[in-house]
Amino acid sequence: MSIATRIGQIAAGTLGAAAVAAAARGAVVVKKRRRAIEERPEDKTPLGTLRSCPVTVVTSDGVPLHVEIDEVDSAHHNGGASEVTLVFVHGYCLNLDCWHFQRAAYRGLVRSVFYDQRSHGRSGRSSLGNATIDQLGDDLLRVLDAVVPEGPVILIGHSMGGMTIAALAEDHPELFAPYDEGGRIIGAALISTTAGGLDPSRLLIPVLPAKLSGGIANSTMRTLARGHGIVDRFRAMGSSVATVFTDVFAFGDEVPEAYVEFVDGLLSQTPFEVVAEFFPSFRALDKFSSVAAMGRVPTTIICGTADRLTAVGHSRKLHSYIPGSRLVECEKAGHMVILERHGQVNAELDQLLASATRDAASA
């Protein structure tokens, strides 16, 4: 045996031992973090259980969207054309159930529309070429035309939902104007989102197996997408790791175990093929020059300071591009601020609603 061969064997053995040791240390960390999550105070909120009779809206390319509408109770209905409708647009790898706390707060009080974006939740699957932010903006317009044909609207978007609103503003800036000036969208809330400059690999961390989550390029995503069934099974097998990753990357502070498991469930329900289809669209996103249209209406921007997916710097940049916008930074909160700081988020939405409807009420 040559010296070179022997050195190679020793090196391989050393590296193998190091890998085993690293894996063992990682398993200990995961186990410790998982136990810590289980020991947090309970919250028995029945997340994701709010429902209303579904409506189907068909997009311009034929994808059926699952839409749910919470109408105003008769005691709160004013019967006027100026009655506002809130339209909630969810983020990447989630579905309309992520708005549980906001839906509970406005249920029966304000007309509210929730829908699953294409290829998410209960909506139909998109063709690969149409899994883009621009198409999502067009989908949003179709939803508005179908279920809010008249009356003022306030748009509320989280993560990819905020990008969807930005796409609509790019294509139809005339919609964003006070109601008494002929506008249709009288207010907007952009939550944990951006209009460009995003490193899309950051969005993948909570939805990939731990071994696959670092430094993934488009070519790798395409390869993984072709074997999406295997990746989905891999994701399902690593439940403890997935839960810990969700806790770390979706939240900032310690939240109840039920919140973590709820979000982890939403992520795991999204097929990896869908994850891969939208990936290139995030890298190409560049709509900061278009969001100024929202400056004509009250716009609130909300983000957690500990958001690891769309960092607070993105929200600060949006604030600088949207004249007169309000920036709210939720201390130590993560990407799922709509759950983690639902009380603070709802209070800000209340203020936005009051401000945006002031003109609509007198129109």
C-alpha positions as CSV (number, residue, x, y, z in Angstrom):
1,M,0.0,0.0,0.0
2,S,1.4,3.4,-1.0
3,I,1.8,6.2,1.5
4,A,-0.7,8.3,-0.6
5,T,-3.3,5.6,-0.4
6,R,-2.8,5.2,3.4
7,I,-3.1,9.0,3.9
8,G,-6.3,9.0,1.8
9,Q,-7.7,6.2,4.0
10,I,-6.8,8.0,7.2
11,A,-8.3,11.3,5.8
12,A,-11.5,9.5,4.7
13,G,-11.8,7.9,8.1
14,T,-11.2,11.2,9.9
15,L,-13.8,13.0,7.8
16,G,-16.3,10.1,8.3
17,A,-15.8,10.2,12.0
18,A,-16.2,14.0,12.0
19,A,-19.4,13.7,10.0
20,V,-20.8,11.2,12.4
21,A,-19.9,13.3,15.3
22,A,-21.4,16.4,13.7
23,A,-24.6,14.5,13.0
24,A,-24.7,13.3,16.6
25,R,-24.3,16.8,18.0
26,G,-27.0,18.0,15.6
27,A,-29.4,15.3,16.8
28,V,-28.7,16.3,20.4
29,V,-29.4,20.0,19.6
30,V,-32.6,19.1,17.7
31,K,-33.8,16.9,20.6
32,K,-33.1,19.6,23.2
33,R,-34.9,22.3,21.1
34,R,-37.9,20.0,20.5
35,R,-38.2,19.3,24.2
36,A,-38.0,23.0,24.9
37,I,-40.9,23.7,22.4
38,E,-43.0,21.0,24.1
39,E,-42.5,22.7,27.5
40,R,-43.8,26.1,26.5
41,P,-47.2,27.4,27.8
42,E,-50.2,25.9,26.0
43,D,-52.5,27.7,23.6
44,K,-55.6,25.7,22.7
45,T,-56.8,28.1,20.0
46,P,-58.4,25.9,17.3
47,L,-56.1,27.2,14.5
48,G,-57.3,26.8,11.0
49,T,-60.9,25.8,11.8
50,L,-62.8,28.9,10.6
51,R,-64.8,28.2,7.5
52,S,-67.4,29.7,5.2
53,C,-69.2,28.4,2.1
54,P,-66.5,28.2,-0.6
55,V,-66.7,30.0,-3.9
56,T,-64.6,29.2,-7.0
57,V,-63.0,31.9,-9.0
58,V,-61.4,30.8,-12.3
59,T,-58.2,32.6,-13.3
60,S,-57.3,33.9,-16.8
61,D,-55.4,30.6,-17.5
62,G,-58.2,28.4,-16.1
63,V,-56.9,27.6,-12.6
64,P,-59.8,27.3,-10.1
65,L,-59.1,29.3,-6.9
66,H,-60.7,28.4,-3.6
67,V,-62.3,31.5,-2.1
68,E,-64.1,32.0,1.2
69,I,-66.1,35.1,2.2
70,D,-67.1,36.1,5.7
71,E,-70.1,38.4,5.3
72,V,-71.1,41.1,7.8
73,D,-73.7,40.1,10.4
74,S,-77.0,41.9,9.9
75,A,-76.5,43.9,13.1
76,H,-73.4,45.5,11.7
77,H,-74.5,45.8,8.1
78,N,-75.0,49.4,6.9
79,G,-76.3,48.4,3.5
80,G,-74.3,51.1,1.7
81,A,-72.2,50.7,-1.5
82,S,-69.2,52.2,0.5
83,E,-69.0,49.2,2.9
84,V,-65.4,48.1,2.8
85,T,-64.2,44.6,2.0
86,L,-60.9,43.2,3.4
87,V,-59.1,40.9,1.0
88,F,-56.4,38.7,2.6
89,V,-53.6,37.2,0.5
90,H,-51.4,34.5,2.0
91,G,-47.7,33.7,1.5
92,Y,-45.5,31.0,0.0
93,C,-46.3,27.4,1.0
94,L,-49.1,28.5,3.3
95,N,-52.9,28.8,2.7
96,L,-55.8,31.0,3.8
97,D,-55.9,29.3,7.2
98,C,-52.7,31.2,8.2
99,W,-55.0,34.3,8.8
100,H,-56.8,32.6,11.7
101,F,-56.4,35.4,14.2
102,Q,-57.2,38.1,11.8
103,R,-60.3,36.2,10.5
104,A,-61.5,35.6,14.0
105,A,-61.1,39.3,14.9
106,Y,-63.1,40.6,11.9
107,R,-65.6,37.8,11.5
108,G,-69.1,39.2,11.3
109,L,-67.9,42.8,11.7
110,V,-66.2,43.5,8.4
111,R,-66.8,41.8,5.1
112,S,-63.6,39.7,4.5
113,V,-62.3,37.6,1.6
114,F,-59.8,34.8,2.0
115,Y,-58.4,32.6,-0.8
116,D,-55.8,30.0,-1.5
117,Q,-53.3,31.2,-4.1
118,R,-52.8,29.0,-7.1
119,S,-51.1,25.6,-6.4
120,H,-51.6,26.2,-2.7
121,G,-54.2,24.8,-0.3
122,R,-57.5,23.9,-1.9
123,S,-56.9,25.8,-5.2
124,G,-56.0,24.1,-8.4
125,R,-52.5,23.6,-9.7
126,S,-50.8,26.1,-12.0
127,S,-49.0,25.2,-15.1
128,L,-45.2,25.6,-14.6
129,G,-44.9,28.6,-16.8
130,N,-47.6,30.5,-14.9
131,A,-46.2,30.0,-11.4
132,T,-45.1,33.6,-11.2
133,I,-45.6,36.7,-9.0
134,D,-47.0,38.6,-12.1
135,Q,-49.6,35.8,-12.6
136,L,-50.5,36.0,-8.9
137,G,-51.2,39.7,-9.3
138,D,-53.6,38.9,-12.2
139,D,-55.2,36.2,-10.1
140,L,-55.9,38.8,-7.3
141,L,-57.6,41.1,-9.8
142,R,-59.8,38.2,-10.9
143,V,-60.8,37.6,-7.3
144,L,-61.6,41.2,-6.9
145,D,-63.7,41.3,-10.0
146,A,-65.6,38.1,-9.1
147,V,-66.4,38.7,-5.4
148,V,-65.9,42.4,-4.8
149,P,-67.3,43.9,-8.0
150,E,-68.2,47.2,-6.2
151,G,-67.3,49.0,-3.0
152,P,-63.9,49.9,-1.6
153,V,-61.3,47.3,-0.8
154,I,-58.4,47.0,1.6
155,L,-55.7,44.5,0.5
156,I,-53.7,42.7,3.2
157,G,-50.8,40.5,2.1
158,H,-48.3,38.4,4.0
159,S,-44.9,37.5,2.4
160,M,-45.7,36.3,-1.2
161,G,-49.1,37.8,-0.7
162,G,-47.5,41.2,-0.3
163,M,-45.5,40.6,-3.5
164,T,-48.8,39.7,-5.2
165,I,-50.2,43.1,-4.2
166,A,-47.0,44.8,-5.5
167,A,-47.6,43.0,-8.9
168,L,-51.2,44.3,-9.0
169,A,-49.9,47.8,-8.3
170,E,-47.4,47.5,-11.1
171,D,-50.1,46.5,-13.7
172,H,-53.0,48.6,-12.3
173,P,-51.7,51.6,-10.4
174,E,-55.0,53.4,-11.1
175,L,-56.9,51.1,-8.7
176,F,-55.0,52.5,-5.7
177,A,-56.8,55.8,-5.0
178,P,-59.3,57.2,-2.5
179,Y,-62.8,56.0,-3.1
180,D,-64.2,59.5,-3.6
181,E,-61.6,60.0,-6.4
182,G,-62.8,56.9,-8.2
183,G,-60.3,54.5,-6.6
184,R,-61.1,50.9,-5.8
185,I,-58.4,49.9,-3.4
186,I,-58.4,52.4,-0.6
187,G,-55.8,50.9,1.7
188,A,-53.1,48.2,1.9
189,A,-51.1,46.3,4.5
190,L,-47.8,44.7,3.5
191,I,-46.6,42.2,6.1
192,S,-43.3,40.4,6.3
193,T,-42.6,41.0,2.6
194,T,-40.6,42.8,-0.1
195,A,-40.7,44.0,-3.6
196,G,-37.3,42.7,-4.7
197,G,-33.7,42.0,-3.7
198,L,-34.6,38.7,-2.1
199,D,-32.3,35.8,-1.6
200,P,-34.8,33.1,-2.4
201,S,-32.8,30.3,-0.9
202,R,-33.7,31.8,2.5
203,L,-37.3,31.0,1.8
204,L,-36.5,27.3,1.3
205,I,-35.0,26.6,4.7
206,P,-38.2,25.7,6.5
207,V,-39.6,23.6,3.6
208,L,-36.5,21.5,2.8
209,P,-34.9,18.6,4.6
210,A,-32.1,19.9,6.7
211,K,-29.4,18.3,4.5
212,L,-30.7,20.1,1.4
213,S,-31.4,23.5,2.8
214,G,-28.2,25.3,2.2
215,G,-27.1,27.2,-0.9
216,I,-29.6,25.8,-3.4
217,A,-29.4,27.2,-6.9
218,N,-32.1,27.1,-9.6
219,S,-30.5,24.2,-11.3
220,T,-30.5,22.1,-8.1
221,M,-34.1,23.1,-7.6
222,R,-35.0,21.8,-11.0
223,T,-33.3,18.5,-10.3
224,L,-35.1,18.2,-6.9
225,A,-38.4,19.1,-8.5
226,R,-38.1,16.2,-10.9
227,G,-37.8,13.9,-7.9
228,H,-40.3,15.8,-5.9
229,G,-42.0,12.7,-4.6
230,I,-38.8,11.5,-2.9
231,V,-38.2,15.0,-1.4
232,D,-41.8,15.0,0.0
233,R,-41.2,11.6,1.6
234,F,-37.9,12.9,3.0
235,R,-39.6,15.9,4.5
236,A,-42.3,13.8,6.1
237,M,-39.8,11.5,7.7
238,G,-37.9,14.2,9.5
239,S,-40.8,15.6,11.6
240,S,-38.7,16.6,14.6
241,V,-36.1,18.4,12.5
242,A,-38.8,20.1,10.4
243,T,-40.6,21.3,13.6
244,V,-37.4,22.8,15.0
245,F,-36.6,24.4,11.6
246,T,-40.1,25.9,11.5
247,D,-39.7,27.3,15.0
248,V,-36.3,28.8,14.2
249,F,-37.1,30.3,10.9
250,A,-40.8,31.2,11.1
251,F,-40.8,32.7,14.6
252,G,-38.6,35.0,16.6
253,D,-39.7,34.7,20.2
254,E,-40.9,31.5,21.9
255,V,-44.4,30.8,20.8
256,P,-46.7,27.9,21.9
257,E,-46.0,24.5,20.4
258,A,-49.4,24.6,18.7
259,Y,-48.3,27.6,16.6
260,V,-45.2,25.8,15.5
261,E,-47.0,22.6,14.6
262,F,-49.7,24.5,12.8
263,V,-47.3,26.3,10.5
264,D,-45.2,23.2,10.0
265,G,-48.3,21.4,8.9
266,L,-49.1,24.1,6.4
267,L,-45.6,23.9,5.0
268,S,-45.6,20.1,4.8
269,Q,-48.9,20.1,2.9
270,T,-47.4,22.1,0.1
271,P,-45.9,19.6,-2.5
272,F,-42.2,20.2,-3.2
273,E,-43.0,20.4,-6.9
274,V,-45.0,23.6,-6.1
275,V,-42.1,24.9,-3.9
276,A,-39.8,24.5,-6.9
277,E,-42.1,26.0,-9.5
278,F,-42.3,29.4,-7.8
279,F,-38.6,29.6,-6.9
280,P,-37.3,31.4,-10.0
281,S,-39.9,34.1,-9.6
282,F,-38.5,35.2,-6.3
283,R,-35.0,35.7,-7.7
284,A,-36.4,37.8,-10.6
285,L,-38.7,40.0,-8.4
286,D,-38.0,43.7,-8.8
287,K,-41.1,45.9,-8.2
288,F,-39.8,48.7,-5.9
289,S,-40.4,51.2,-8.7
290,S,-44.0,50.2,-8.8
291,V,-45.1,50.3,-5.2
292,A,-45.2,54.1,-5.1
293,A,-48.7,53.8,-6.4
294,M,-49.7,52.7,-2.9
295,G,-48.7,56.1,-1.7
296,R,-52.1,57.5,-2.8
297,V,-53.9,55.4,-0.1
298,P,-53.1,54.6,3.6
299,T,-50.5,51.8,3.6
300,T,-49.2,50.0,6.6
301,I,-46.0,48.0,6.5
302,I,-45.4,45.4,9.3
303,C,-42.4,43.2,9.9
304,G,-40.8,41.4,12.8
305,T,-37.3,42.6,13.7
306,A,-36.2,38.9,14.0
307,D,-37.6,37.9,10.6
308,R,-35.0,35.5,9.1
309,L,-36.8,35.1,5.7
310,T,-37.7,38.6,4.6
311,A,-35.6,40.6,6.9
312,V,-36.8,43.9,8.3
313,G,-34.6,45.8,5.9
314,H,-36.9,44.9,3.1
315,S,-39.8,46.5,5.0
316,R,-37.8,49.6,5.7
317,K,-37.0,49.9,2.0
318,L,-40.7,49.5,1.1
319,H,-41.4,52.3,3.5
320,S,-38.9,54.5,1.8
321,Y,-40.5,53.9,-1.6
322,I,-44.2,54.4,-0.5
323,P,-44.9,58.0,0.3
324,G,-46.8,58.5,3.6
325,S,-46.7,54.8,4.5
326,R,-46.6,53.7,8.2
327,L,-43.8,51.3,9.2
328,V,-44.4,49.0,12.2
329,E,-41.5,46.9,13.5
330,C,-42.5,44.2,15.9
331,E,-39.7,43.6,18.3
332,K,-38.2,40.1,18.3
333,A,-41.0,38.7,16.1
334,G,-40.2,36.4,13.2
335,H,-41.7,35.9,9.7
336,M,-45.0,34.6,11.0
337,V,-45.8,37.8,12.8
338,I,-49.5,37.4,11.9
339,L,-49.5,34.6,14.4
340,E,-46.7,35.5,16.8
341,R,-47.9,39.1,17.3
342,H,-51.5,38.8,16.2
343,G,-52.7,41.3,18.8
344,Q,-50.3,44.0,17.6
345,V,-51.0,43.2,13.9
346,N,-54.7,43.3,14.4
347,A,-54.5,46.6,16.2
348,E,-52.5,48.0,13.3
349,L,-55.1,46.7,10.8
350,D,-57.8,48.4,12.9
351,Q,-56.0,51.7,12.5
352,L,-55.6,51.1,8.8
353,L,-59.3,50.3,8.4
354,A,-60.3,53.4,10.3
355,S,-58.0,55.6,8.3
356,A,-58.8,54.1,4.9
357,T,-62.6,54.2,5.3
358,R,-62.8,57.8,6.5
359,D,-63.2,59.1,2.9
360,A,-65.2,56.0,1.8
361,A,-67.8,56.6,4.5
362,S,-68.4,60.2,3.3
363,A,-68.4,59.3,-0.4
